[in-house]
């Protein structure tokens, strides 16, 4: 409440000054022309006054130095001292609120972003981009795109589903030599549709010795080979490595496997949802998660976006991170679903359907796109189980 009161008072005082300027001012460009000030300053003042949400408005408003420049320009245009002094007093009051609630303006802006209605997505994206840059340096690796395609089909075991997976990192580059990185991890008992029975994991192609035709489809360099490692708990981890560094050594690699069965189609103890998740284990600029689901599995159910985190206090956190993106229905799987960021994606999908003998005309496609997803989180497209 202190913040809203202080912000509204400053906006009211700034608006009073603007009303005293000559001419009609209905756009930021007109305010810039009237005061002959920097374009960015005029834009921040105008939007700070016009924004309907106090928390969003506070993020637009200039800091003290910018306000002083605004007041100096207004004085030169003949605005009297009294309304300018009221702006100065309102700025001082807001500064006191900033120090009390956040300590400094940078943290105050972060606090406001988490409460604002307008501009929240832009603020989230800006902070995620900053985190991506920092993590890329710390871990020595980054990728342009992480994508996962999960194909869900009825299993031969009644009441269960099978799942085929394509997982890839595109434009993966390293800052340090002789690094290896996990391209994909399949954990049938801890990921996606959890199952209470044993599940088998089979590769869709020989990743260690793929044919030239297959390698050219899934690897940026047909000579690239992937090491598959089996964990003690039955999971599969696919590792890729290169001695090259920087953009000239960037590689792209896609792995594929099928899990039979991946999970039950009805709710079980500890399992109320089914779908697919993408675990962010590398700093990436863009995540693309597709779920291609057979129409018999979840008729009439639209998937929701769920966020899980490795930061856990006894239980994994869920829906506790700022992600405003939603699932998009892309249409039937027998259509062309081009994705500019994933070359030959339609050919990869066709490869899976042909290899498994599934009819792509019986599947629908849902997609989640997230820019600069947060490292060590998992984003899922999840269907409620009956």
C-alpha positions as semicolon CSV with decimal commas, in nm:
position;residue;x (nm);y (nm);z (nm)
1;X;0,000;0,000;0,000
2;X;0,290;0,241;0,077
3;X;0,427;0,178;-0,271
4;X;0,096;0,233;-0,450
5;X;0,032;0,555;-0,256
6;X;0,378;0,697;-0,326
7;X;0,367;0,603;-0,693
8;X;0,019;0,749;-0,747
9;X;0,124;1,075;-0,583
10;X;0,431;1,108;-0,805
11;X;0,226;1,031;-1,114
12;X;-0,035;1,289;-1,012
13;X;0,231;1,556;-0,966
14;X;0,402;1,474;-1,297
15;X;0,067;1,484;-1,477
16;X;0,002;1,828;-1,328
17;X;0,330;1,955;-1,472
18;X;0,255;1,806;-1,815
19;X;-0,086;1,976;-1,816
20;X;0,088;2,314;-1,783
21;X;0,295;2,268;-2,098
22;X;0,176;2,434;-2,421
23;X;-0,010;2,229;-2,680
24;X;-0,194;1,899;-2,660
25;X;0,016;1,613;-2,527
26;X;-0,137;1,272;-2,595
27;X;0,176;1,081;-2,696
28;X;0,530;1,044;-2,568
29;X;0,664;1,203;-2,887
30;X;0,455;1,516;-2,819
31;X;0,597;1,537;-2,466
32;X;0,947;1,506;-2,606
33;X;0,879;1,785;-2,855
34;X;0,723;2,012;-2,592
35;X;1,015;1,978;-2,348
36;X;1,298;1,915;-2,600
37;X;1,430;1,629;-2,389
38;X;1,576;1,287;-2,460
39;X;1,332;1,049;-2,633
40;X;1,382;0,777;-2,372
41;X;1,315;1,018;-2,085
42;X;0,993;1,146;-2,242
43;X;0,881;0,787;-2,306
44;X;0,939;0,682;-1,944
45;X;0,764;0,985;-1,794
46;X;0,466;0,961;-2,031
47;X;0,415;0,586;-1,981
48;X;0,469;0,615;-1,607
49;X;0,184;0,865;-1,591
50;X;-0,046;0,686;-1,836
51;X;-0,004;0,328;-1,711
52;X;-0,313;0,210;-1,524
53;X;-0,130;-0,029;-1,290
54;X;0,072;0,135;-1,010
55;X;0,334;-0,142;-0,993
56;X;0,391;-0,133;-1,369
57;X;0,395;0,248;-1,367
58;X;0,671;0,254;-1,106
59;X;0,892;0,048;-1,336
60;X;0,848;0,305;-1,614
61;X;0,912;0,612;-1,400
62;X;1,264;0,758;-1,434
63;X;1,501;0,754;-1,140
64;X;1,589;1,072;-0,952
65;X;1,842;1,197;-1,209
66;X;1,589;1,159;-1,490
67;X;1,321;1,340;-1,290
68;X;1,562;1,630;-1,230
69;X;1,622;1,657;-1,605
70;X;1,247;1,658;-1,664
71;X;1,192;1,933;-1,406
72;X;1,477;2,144;-1,546
73;X;1,327;2,122;-1,896
74;X;0,981;2,213;-1,763
75;X;1,123;2,515;-1,579
76;X;1,284;2,635;-1,903
77;X;0,944;2,610;-2,070
78;X;0,792;2,843;-1,812
79;X;0,634;2,607;-1,561
80;X;0,617;2,776;-1,219
81;X;0,813;2,658;-0,916
82;X;0,525;2,528;-0,699
83;X;0,418;2,229;-0,915
84;X;0,785;2,140;-0,974
85;X;0,851;2,141;-0,599
86;X;0,556;1,905;-0,545
87;X;0,718;1,661;-0,790
88;X;1,045;1,683;-0,596
89;X;0,864;1,609;-0,270
90;X;0,685;1,311;-0,428
91;X;1,017;1,174;-0,556
92;X;1,167;1,197;-0,205
93;X;0,868;1,014;-0,060
94;X;0,902;0,734;-0,318
95;X;1,278;0,710;-0,245
96;X;1,194;0,652;0,122
97;X;0,960;0,368;0,024
98;X;1,231;0,218;-0,198
99;X;1,486;0,218;0,083
100;X;1,236;0,079;0,332
101;X;1,106;-0,209;0,119
102;X;1,402;-0,302;-0,103
103;X;1,716;-0,111;-0,011
104;X;1,788;0,010;-0,365
105;X;1,605;0,080;-0,689
106;X;1,731;-0,231;-0,871
107;X;1,581;-0,469;-0,615
108;X;1,274;-0,248;-0,590
109;X;1,214;-0,288;-0,965
110;X;1,243;-0,666;-0,925
111;X;0,988;-0,655;-0,643
112;X;0,752;-0,447;-0,855
113;X;0,786;-0,679;-1,155
114;X;0,658;-0,973;-0,951
115;X;0,342;-0,778;-0,864
116;X;0,278;-0,585;-1,184
117;X;-0,003;-0,664;-1,425
118;X;0,132;-0,495;-1,736
119;X;0,481;-0,571;-1,860
120;X;0,533;-0,873;-1,634
121;X;0,619;-1,102;-1,923
122;X;0,879;-0,857;-2,053
123;X;1,034;-0,828;-1,707
124;X;1,042;-1,206;-1,665
125;X;1,209;-1,246;-2,005
126;X;1,471;-0,981;-1,931
127;X;1,575;-1,151;-1,607
128;X;1,577;-1,496;-1,768
129;X;1,801;-1,363;-2,045
130;X;2,042;-1,229;-1,784
131;X;2,041;-1,566;-1,608
132;X;2,113;-1,741;-1,940
133;X;2,418;-1,523;-2,002
134;X;2,556;-1,581;-1,653
135;X;2,496;-1,956;-1,660
136;X;2,653;-1,986;-2,005
137;X;2,977;-1,846;-1,866
138;X;2,966;-2,041;-1,540
139;X;2,895;-2,380;-1,698
140;X;3,095;-2,317;-2,014
141;X;2,817;-2,431;-2,247
142;X;2,505;-2,296;-2,416
143;X;2,269;-2,391;-2,696
144;X;2,041;-2,202;-2,931
145;X;1,751;-2,448;-2,903
146;X;1,652;-2,735;-2,679
147;X;1,364;-2,932;-2,818
148;X;1,170;-3,236;-2,719
149;X;0,899;-3,417;-2,909
150;X;0,704;-3,674;-2,708
151;X;0,478;-3,914;-2,899
152;X;0,208;-4,070;-2,679
153;X;0,021;-4,372;-2,812
154;X;-0,194;-4,653;-2,668
155;X;0,018;-4,940;-2,541
156;X;-0,023;-5,309;-2,620
157;X;-0,080;-5,338;-2,245
158;X;-0,441;-5,236;-2,192
159;X;-0,485;-4,916;-1,988
160;X;-0,130;-4,796;-2,047
161;X;0,050;-4,570;-2,293
162;X;0,379;-4,597;-2,482
163;X;0,599;-4,297;-2,547
164;X;0,853;-4,221;-2,820
165;X;1,098;-3,938;-2,765
166;X;1,307;-3,704;-2,972
167;X;1,538;-3,489;-2,761
168;X;1,790;-3,247;-2,899
169;X;2,026;-2,957;-2,843
170;X;2,083;-2,741;-3,149
171;X;2,370;-2,495;-3,178
172;X;2,542;-2,641;-2,872
173;X;2,876;-2,471;-2,817
174;X;3,138;-2,488;-2,545
175;X;3,362;-2,222;-2,396
176;X;3,617;-2,476;-2,278
177;X;3,778;-2,763;-2,473
178;X;3,720;-3,136;-2,423
179;X;3,375;-3,100;-2,273
180;X;3,088;-3,347;-2,289
181;X;2,723;-3,272;-2,227
182;X;2,396;-3,466;-2,183
183;X;2,178;-3,422;-2,489
184;X;1,888;-3,619;-2,352
185;X;1,788;-3,815;-2,043
186;X;1,504;-4,066;-2,023
187;X;1,381;-4,163;-1,675
188;X;1,063;-4,366;-1,721
189;X;0,997;-4,395;-1,347
190;X;1,066;-4,032;-1,252
191;X;0,958;-3,839;-1,558
192;X;0,644;-3,780;-1,756
193;X;0,369;-4,039;-1,696
194;X;0,493;-4,227;-1,394
195;X;0,455;-4,601;-1,401
196;X;0,440;-4,856;-1,121
197;X;0,566;-5,141;-1,343
198;X;0,890;-5,204;-1,524
199;X;0,936;-5,020;-1,851
200;X;1,176;-5,093;-2,136
201;X;1,374;-4,824;-2,318
202;X;1,477;-4,897;-2,676
203;X;1,669;-4,663;-2,910
204;X;1,493;-4,553;-3,227
205;X;1,825;-4,578;-3,410
206;X;2,183;-4,677;-3,335
207;X;2,319;-4,353;-3,194
208;X;2,669;-4,491;-3,158
209;X;2,691;-4,615;-3,515
210;X;2,405;-4,463;-3,711
211;X;2,384;-4,501;-4,087
212;X;2,491;-4,200;-4,291
213;X;2,129;-4,130;-4,391
214;X;2,004;-4,135;-4,032
215;X;2,306;-3,948;-3,895
216;X;2,261;-3,667;-4,148
217;X;1,900;-3,626;-4,026
218;X;1,972;-3,616;-3,653
219;X;2,332;-3,489;-3,627
220;X;2,486;-3,169;-3,764
221;X;2,798;-3,371;-3,843
222;X;2,728;-3,725;-3,972
223;X;3,051;-3,840;-3,808
224;X;2,923;-3,734;-3,466
225;X;2,857;-4,019;-3,228
226;X;2,656;-4,027;-2,905
227;X;2,738;-4,231;-2,597
228;X;2,438;-4,394;-2,427
229;X;2,481;-4,461;-2,056
230;X;2,249;-4,675;-1,844
231;X;2,189;-4,567;-1,485
232;X;2,142;-4,793;-1,184
233;X;1,772;-4,700;-1,180
234;X;1,713;-4,800;-1,544
235;X;1,734;-4,458;-1,705
236;X;1,925;-4,369;-2,020
237;X;2,156;-4,070;-2,056
238;X;2,291;-3,963;-2,394
239;X;2,626;-3,778;-2,392
240;X;2,787;-3,582;-2,675
241;X;3,135;-3,432;-2,674
242;X;3,364;-3,225;-2,893
243;X;3,710;-3,077;-2,867
244;X;3,606;-2,761;-3,052
245;X;3,512;-2,437;-2,876
246;X;3,306;-2,133;-2,972
247;X;3,060;-2,086;-3,255
248;X;3,283;-2,255;-3,515
249;X;3,266;-2,575;-3,310
250;X;2,889;-2,563;-3,247
251;X;2,711;-2,896;-3,289
252;X;2,352;-3,012;-3,311
253;X;2,241;-3,354;-3,193
254;X;1,902;-3,525;-3,159
255;X;1,848;-3,855;-2,978
256;X;1,552;-4,090;-3,003
257;X;1,403;-4,374;-2,801
258;X;1,075;-4,543;-2,715
259;X;0,950;-4,638;-2,368
260;X;0,703;-4,926;-2,334
261;X;0,486;-4,876;-2,132
262;X;0,552;-4,530;-1,997
263;X;0,252;-4,508;-1,764
264;X;-0,108;-4,580;-1,683
265;X;-0,396;-4,386;-1,834
266;X;-0,581;-4,367;-1,502
267;X;-0,475;-4,186;-1,186
268;X;-0,265;-4,389;-0,946
269;X;-0,112;-4,322;-0,606
270;X;0,129;-4,031;-0,655
271;X;0,040;-3,995;-1,023
272;X;-0,252;-3,773;-1,119
273;X;-0,117;-3,635;-1,445
274;X;0,031;-3,763;-1,768
275;X;0,223;-3,589;-2,042
276;X;0,582;-3,492;-2,113
277;X;0,838;-3,264;-1,959
278;X;1,161;-3,105;-2,075
279;X;1,433;-3,079;-1,812
280;X;1,652;-2,773;-1,863
281;X;2,005;-2,902;-1,805
282;X;2,185;-2,658;-2,035
283;X;2,158;-2,280;-2,074
284;X;1,942;-2,238;-2,386
285;X;1,789;-1,946;-2,572
286;X;1,470;-2,128;-2,668
287;X;1,283;-2,436;-2,552
288;X;1,037;-2,609;-2,784
289;X;0,833;-2,887;-2,625
290;X;0,589;-3,076;-2,849
291;X;0,348;-3,344;-2,732
292;X;0,199;-3,552;-3,011
293;X;-0,087;-3,736;-2,846
294;X;-0,312;-4,008;-2,988
295;X;-0,672;-3,889;-2,981
296;X;-0,788;-4,198;-2,790
297;X;-0,577;-4,115;-2,484
298;X;-0,711;-3,785;-2,347
299;X;-1,021;-3,690;-2,550
300;X;-1,128;-3,332;-2,487
301;X;-0,844;-3,260;-2,243
302;X;-0,619;-2,960;-2,307
303;X;-0,272;-2,982;-2,146
304;X;-0,163;-2,729;-1,887
305;X;0,186;-2,596;-1,831
306;X;0,352;-2,716;-1,511
307;X;0,689;-2,600;-1,378
308;X;0,898;-2,812;-1,145
309;X;1,228;-2,718;-0,986
310;X;1,533;-2,898;-0,852
311;X;1,524;-2,650;-0,564
312;X;1,325;-2,864;-0,322
313;X;1,229;-2,849;0,043
314;X;1,126;-3,206;0,103
315;X;0,912;-3,199;-0,212
316;X;0,980;-3,059;-0,559
317;X;0,842;-2,712;-0,611
318;X;0,560;-2,685;-0,860
319;X;0,398;-2,385;-1,027
320;X;0,622;-2,159;-0,822
321;X;0,823;-1,995;-1,100
322;X;0,726;-1,711;-1,335
323;X;0,626;-1,866;-1,668
324;X;0,345;-1,692;-1,854
325;X;0,360;-1,909;-2,168
326;X;0,074;-2,147;-2,245
327;X;0,023;-2,455;-2,461
328;X;-0,065;-2,399;-2,828
329;X;-0,269;-2,644;-3,032
330;X;-0,075;-2,695;-3,357
331;X;-0,329;-2,915;-3,534
332;X;-0,321;-3,278;-3,650
333;X;0,017;-3,446;-3,679
334;X;-0,034;-3,537;-4,044
335;X;-0,010;-3,169;-4,136
336;X;0,306;-2,970;-4,193
337;X;0,421;-2,834;-3,859
338;X;0,727;-2,640;-3,958
339;X;0,959;-2,506;-3,694
340;X;1,219;-2,269;-3,833
341;X;1,450;-2,328;-3,538
342;X;1,457;-2,708;-3,593
343;X;1,572;-2,796;-3,946
344;X;1,407;-3,103;-4,105
345;X;1,171;-3,137;-3,811
346;X;0,888;-3,281;-4,025
347;X;1,127;-3,547;-4,156
348;X;1,225;-3,639;-3,799
349;X;0,860;-3,679;-3,699
350;X;0,791;-3,893;-4,006
351;X;1,090;-4,110;-3,917
352;X;0,938;-4,184;-3,575
353;X;0,593;-4,269;-3,711
354;X;0,735;-4,495;-3,981
355;X;0,978;-4,669;-3,745
356;X;0,703;-4,751;-3,492
357;X;0,421;-4,813;-3,738
358;X;0,197;-4,548;-3,583
359;X;-0,053;-4,355;-3,798
360;X;0,029;-3,985;-3,777
361;X;-0,327;-3,899;-3,886
362;X;-0,449;-4,023;-3,544
363;X;-0,236;-3,775;-3,343
364;X;-0,276;-3,410;-3,244
365;X;0,012;-3,176;-3,162
366;X;0,043;-2,936;-2,868
367;X;0,342;-2,706;-2,831
368;X;0,510;-2,503;-2,558
369;X;0,769;-2,239;-2,649
370;X;0,971;-2,067;-2,377
371;X;1,252;-1,822;-2,435
372;X;1,548;-1,846;-2,199
373;X;1,401;-2,120;-1,976
374;X;1,543;-2,138;-1,625
375;X;1,828;-2,382;-1,567
376;X;1,753;-2,682;-1,341
377;X;1,379;-2,662;-1,394
378;X;1,145;-2,894;-1,581
379;X;0,856;-2,764;-1,788
380;X;0,576;-3,004;-1,867
381;X;0,267;-3,022;-2,083
382;X;0,041;-3,222;-1,856
383;X;-0,296;-3,394;-1,904
384;X;-0,519;-3,473;-1,607
385;X;-0,568;-3,847;-1,568
386;X;-0,914;-3,987;-1,510
